[in-house]
Amino acid sequence: MTITRMKSGARMSQIVIHNDTVYLAGQVGTEGADIATQTRDALASVDALLAEAGTDKSKLLQVIVWLADMADFDKMNAVYDAWIDPANPAARACGEAKLATPGYTVEFIVTAAR
């Protein structure tokens, strides 16, 4: 069994690869920015990490979205829908949660195949 950890620190790794499955740590955008900007920034981070792991959003398996306020659901989805590969949408869940820092409004947790 091979596990590869990338962009690791004392607390966590941004990328963990087990066999041909890629797990990303939760990705957030620019703290304090509006929901659309935070969504774009977080999804750009997802794209960059997936590329570093040797995959891309066409191979998404699951996306979990945490919103600080479900009132932002439609605004987040407007950005997400423009980003997602429509031929290969992931299984997705979205819920409301108190995020680690009050300035964050959205967090994406992604699993993908390689």
Secondary structure, DSSP 4 states (H G I P E B T S, - for coil): --EEEEEE-SS-EEEEEETTEEEE--B---TTS-HHHHHHHHHHHHHHHHHHTT--GGGEEEEEEEES-GGGHHHHHHHHHHHS-TTSPPEEEEEE---SSTT--EEEEEEEE-
